[in-house]
Amino acid sequence: MLNKPRLLTPGPTPLPERVRLVMAQDMIHHRKPAFKKLMGEVQEKLRILFGTSQPVLPLACSGSGAMTAAVHGLFVPGEKVIVVEGGKFGQRWREIASLRGLEVVSIVVEWGRAVSLAEVEAALDAHPDAKGVLMQLSETSTGVLHPVRGIAAVTRKRDVLLVADGISAVGISPCPMDEWGVDCLLTGSQKGLMLPPGLALIALSERAWRKADTVAPSCFYFNLPGERANCEKGQTLFTTPVSLIVGLGESLDMFLEAGLETVYRKQWALTMLARAGTAALGLAPLAPERFTWGLTSVMLPAGVDGTRLLQVAADNHGVVMAGGQDHLKGRILRIGHMGWVDWADIVAGLHAVASGLRTCGAYVGARDYIETGLAAYEAALQVAPGTPV
Ligand SMILES: *Cc1c(COP(=O)(O)O)cnc(C)c1O
């Protein structure tokens, strides 16, 4: 009751007041001129965010729906794809591709480690008939950032489509898809975009469209060429979540008013804050080397009950964070810093973690974790974050 609720989860994420207020407006009709105008404006802003000259198609579904649309729209049963499987969402690519009847070659990567370029090149050499590589930019279950840029430099020279799940990366760290040579980039509304769940966005490269145009739709609902044709008229194939599109226009305005470089710099600095703060609390990172800019995953000391820690943080401090999935359940903590969060939210998160550790009898913070974290944040704000490799 006394605490302000703080949603530090890797989706859904907190919403800016500006976005909430525009979404409270009355409905407009999705086939009428006001909506067409809005779609045209949103389209222009989305192309800047995705770094593409191609249309960025809104789909009325969660992020997994866009993953499904990508697999069904780009590949036909019997084709072979390489999947980077280093966490829960990598596994999801395998499951979606298998259900589509694709032959899946998995590169299994230890949870917490990023795939290497050499591993992907070796898989491509061993399977010259592979038609695609399916991977995450940011593997949200582990907090790893995979080297999509480097892999795109390899796939763009071959007849292989690179499909990147950017659900916890778009709006968080750079991924200019045309410049990098990514063939399909997709995301969902509830992670980096400061929106409620329910809307997915997907863009294809020119060569991916050439392939997609040859693939017969496998179901009625997901039809990328049909969506593209509608998008050109400021429309969507089916009734779109109009309020989310209105909210998207506003959140993209916020991004573009600040400038994407500033947005990424803030995300990088928040990451430094969370990493330095948790390190000062004696927590080891799950992703020590290549880590995402939207969440920080740390291992809990042996004997600490992760569920209890999360409960203390939520009940006593109003801070909602995430635990681990599958074999990491109860063993790791994931602090989300995506969406409408700032340094003060992460400081609150660190305090809640410290309190949870104390309750669980595992508080070892020898240094002032808040001061250490904030010093790292301030230092990070002074330098351009650069782009991921
Ligand atoms: C959240 C997430 C998903 C799943 O998205 P839904 O919107 O829950 O379907 C898939 N991939 C990544 C990387 C995610 O972070």
The ligand as an ORCA input file, in Angstrom:
! r2SCAN-3c Opt
* xyz 0 1
  C       8.807    -12.025    -24.571
  C       9.556    -12.711    -25.642
  C       8.935    -13.597    -26.523
  C       7.498    -13.983    -26.385
  O       6.695    -12.934    -26.669
  P       5.122    -13.008    -26.354
  O       4.721    -11.595    -26.618
  O       4.996    -13.429    -24.928
  O       4.536    -13.981    -27.284
  C       9.682    -14.160    -27.526
  N      10.979    -13.865    -27.676
  C      11.613    -13.027    -26.837
  C      13.067    -12.745    -27.050
  C      10.925    -12.426    -25.793
  O      11.556    -11.589    -24.968
*
